[in-house]
Amino acid sequence: MPNVVMEYSHSIEERANVQALLEDLHQVTIQSGLFEIRDVKSRTLRTHHWLIGDLDDSVGFIHVTVELLDGRSDEQKRALSEALMQALQNKAAFVASLTVNIRDMERGCFQKVTNF
């Protein structure tokens, strides 16, 4: 754990290197010291249809969700959120809406199988 998911409007690809941004977010998560390196998984989800307020799809967005097993303090999660936002702003400050959300997952309900 964790899963870092970067959702973004497809128009972002015209002005930003999405793979490089994902790599930055991945490294920030690793460098937080909260996780084993092998447990950090990051991916993107490109969105072709979205609405923001009354602007429809005329403005772009990036939303990062980090799902992690419960047990981290609020301070640790806040620091991770702030570091991820800084990485977003470093490469995508032109994007109209940048958001980060950290979500706890219950350890008792989480299942994992790895074969590497």
N, C-alpha and C positions, 0 to 999 in steps of 0.2 A: 504494500500500500504506500503511497496514494495513487489515485488516478487523477491526472491533470487533463482536463478537457477544455480546449479552446474552440468555442463556437465563434464564427465570424461571417459577416455578410460577404458574398462573393466579390463585391466591388473592391474590397480591401486588397485583393491580389494585384490590382493595377498599380498600387502605390507602395506596397510593402512585400518583403520576402517572408511569406508565411512560414516556410520551413525554418528559416533563421530565427524568427520570433518564437516558434515552438521550441527550438533548441535552447534559446535563452530562458524561457520559462522552465524547461526541464532542468537546466543547470541551477537556476535559482532554487528550485525545489530540493535538488540534491545538496546544494551548499547550505541549506537551512540547518543541516545537521539533525533533523528530526526523523530521518528515514535511512534505511539501508539502501545503498545505491541500486542494487538489483531489484528493489521493490518499487521504484519510481517508474510509472508508466504514463506517457504523455501522448496525446493525439489531438487532431483537429476535426471539426465538423463544419463543413462549408454549408452555408444557408443561401438558398436562392430566393426565398420568399420570406419577408419579415415586415413588421410594422413597428414604428416607434412614434408614439403619440399621434399627432395629426399630420406627421410628415411622411407617412407611408414608408416606402423603401428608398426615399431620396437621400437619406443619411446612412452612413455605415455604422457598424458596431463590432466590438469584440467583447465577448463575455467568457471569463475563465472560471470554471468550477473545479474545485479540488475536493475530492472525496477521500477522506482518510479515516482510519480506525479511531474510535474515541479514545480519550486518555491524554490528549495534549491540552495544555492550559490555554486559557483565553489569550494570554500574552503571547504564547508561541504561535497560535493561529493568527493573531493580529499582525505579528511581525512577518509571517509568511505572506499574508495578504498584502501588506504594504510593499514587500520586496517584489512580489509579482506585479503589482500595479506600477512600480517604478520601472520594471523591465518593459511593460507595455508602453508606458509613456516615452521611454527612450527610443523606441522604434516605431511607434504608431500614434504619436501625439496628434496627428492630423485627423484621427478617427473621432467622429462626433460623440460616440458613447463607448466608454471603456469601463468595464465592471469586473469585479472579482468576488467570488463567494466561496467560503470554506464550509464544507458539510461534514459532520461527524457521521460515521457508520457504526452500528452496534457490533462489537466483537462477537457476541454470542450468535449473531445471525449471519455473519460473513463466512463464506466458503471460498477456498482457494486451492487450486491444483496447478502446480508448475512442473514442467518436464524438461528443464534446462539446468 
